[in-house]
Amino acid sequence: MCSTNVDGCINQCFEDFSIKVHKACSKPLNLLDRIVDSDSPLVAKALEKRIEELRSKKLVIEEKLSRCGRPLKTYDEMYRTSLRFLQEPHKIWALGRFEDKRAMLKLTFTDRLTYVRNEGYRTPDLSLPFSLLGDNSGQKMKMVPRGGIEPP
């Protein structure tokens, strides 16, 4: 259902921009007809200026149309901070800007940290990556022997 909705949204976006491009193409033609019919050089100059404005508007619409349905940023740009955080969280916390530290807190905890007077901070709920990494409490784990798992 979600993918159909996204496809429908992209198709609607494409149709809207196509209509705008068609209108932007037809308006200069109408203005050219008016330039030919006009006798005044001032009117002709004003209409020529309007045609240039419409052409630049058409170029902007065509550029938006070419980007319709595509992400604004690449995958690497969108998830760079999150992935860097998972690789080296202490370095970001120690050397990072205030905005980086705030992003780290949001990536680490699901909610705000709660503080109780005379007791201190309560145990926080961790975000999904950390809760998955730390959910080894009930399992019996051992190191793999030097000989490996396979029989000799």
PyMOL commands that set and color helices and strands:
alter all, ss='L'
color gray80, all
select helices_A, chain A and resi 2-37+41-67+75-87+89-95+98-108+128-133
alter helices_A, ss='H'
color red, helices_A
select strands_A, chain A and resi 115-116+120-121
alter strands_A, ss='S'
color yellow, strands_A
deselect
rebuild
show_as cartoon
